[in-house]
Amino acid sequence: MGKLSTHVLDTVHGRPAPNVAIELYSMDEATPQLLLATRTNADGRTDAPLLKDSEVKRGRYRLVFHIGEHFRNTGMKLPDPAFVDVVPIDFGIAEDGGNYHVPLLCSPWTYSTYRGS
């Protein structure tokens, strides 16, 4: 059974990023369609997969991570506006029912991702 999952790592503090707001959009229509809004738990993960089983469908998607809020909540002084505040990651799912893991590794100045499983 397939799933789409994510996690967020705060590379400044070397730990998971809790309570980060995340939205998942389908990008296959002319206007992005919000599929899910959630937050990370204490381990920087969501409590449930973002998509699972038959919900994992071939198409284009966008994850939006509100990471600036996390860094401000840790007491970090960020410039106004923050250099990295809201991070969109556009990605594709090429196989129905596949396993996709799209993590965010971030600081207030940089971020990266990769396809996990």
VENVEN-V290310 format. One record per pair of residues at least 12 apart in sequence whose ideal C-beta (glycine too) atoms are under 7 Angstrom apart, sorted by sequence separation. I is the first residue (numbers start at 1). J is the second residue. D is the distance in whole Angstrom. If there is no record, write none. Layout:
# VENVEN-V290310
I&J&D / I&J&D
This chain:
# VENVEN-V290310
8&20&5 / 24&36&4 / 23&36&7 / 89&102&6 / 102&115&7 / 103&116&6 / 23&37&5 / 36&50&6 / 68&82&4 / 89&104&7 / 100&115&7 / 101&116&3 / 6&22&7 / 22&38&5 / 68&84&7 / 101&117&6 / 22&39&7 / 67&84&6 / 68&85&3 / 87&104&6 / 21&39&6 / 22&40&7 / 68&86&7 / 99&117&5 / 20&39&6 / 87&106&7 / 19&39&5 / 20&40&5 / 66&86&6 / 67&87&6 / 19&40&6 / 18&40&6 / 64&86&6 / 65&87&4 / 84&106&7 / 17&40&6 / 18&41&6 / 18&42&5 / 22&46&7 / 64&88&5 / 84&108&6 / 87&111&5 / 89&113&5 / 83&108&6 / 84&109&6 / 18&44&6 / 24&50&5 / 62&88&6 / 63&89&5 / 82&108&6 / 83&109&6 / 84&110&7 / 16&43&5 / 17&44&5 / 62&89&7 / 84&111&6 / 16&44&3 / 62&90&5 / 32&62&6 / 60&90&7 / 61&91&6 / 78&108&6 / 28&59&5 / 8&40&5 / 28&60&6 / 60&92&5 / 61&93&6 / 76&108&6 / 26&59&6 / 27&60&4 / 27&61&6 / 59&93&6 / 9&44&6 / 26&61&6 / 27&62&5 / 58&93&6 / 8&44&5 / 25&61&7 / 57&93&7 / 58&94&6 / 7&44&5 / 24&61&7 / 25&62&4 / 56&93&6 / 58&95&6 / 71&108&5 / 7&45&4 / 58&96&5 / 24&63&6 / 57&96&6 / 63&102&6 / 65&104&5 / 67&106&5 / 6&46&6 / 56&96&7 / 5&46&7 / 22&63&6 / 23&64&4 / 56&97&5 / 22&64&7 / 56&98&6 / 22&65&6 / 5&49&5 / 6&50&6 / 4&49&6 / 5&50&6 / 20&65&6 / 21&66&4 / 3&49&4 / 4&50&5 / 20&66&6 / 4&51&4 / 20&67&6 / 3&51&7 / 21&69&7 / 3&52&5 / 17&67&7 / 20&70&5 / 1&52&7 / 2&53&6 / 19&70&7 / 1&53&5 / 4&56&6 / 3&56&6 / 17&70&5 / 2&56&4 / 6&63&6 / 8&65&6 / 10&70&7 / 13&74&7 / 27&90&7 / 9&103&7 / 11&105&6 / 2&97&4 / 6&101&7 / 11&106&6 / 12&107&5 / 2&98&5 / 3&99&6 / 4&100&5 / 5&101&5 / 6&102&5 / 7&103&5 / 8&104&5 / 9&105&5 / 10&106&7 / 11&107&5 / 2&99&6 / 6&103&6 / 6&104&7 / 8&106&7
